[in-house]
Amino acid sequence: MNAESIRTLFEYHHWANRRVWECVDRLSNVQFKRVHDYSSGSVYNQVFHLMANELYTVSLFDPRLYTAYVNLK
């Protein structure tokens, strides 16, 4: 994988995250925390999962952040 491919992946990731957060921002607190019978159970849990994975991925580039990731669990 070359630098341009990595840049493209990061740009796509940033674009997709913005789209997700635009949708999440429109939810009421009730909708955000409503438990569903699929995936992680609620949008809240799904967002937490996404953020934890994001932190873990970033910690691969900066090991000091791994402590923050471990403390989430």
Secondary structure, 3 states (H helix, E strand, C coil): CCHHHHHHHHHHHHHHHHHHHHHHHCCCHHHHHCCCCCCCCCHHHHHHHHHHHHHHHHHHHCHHHHHHHHHHC
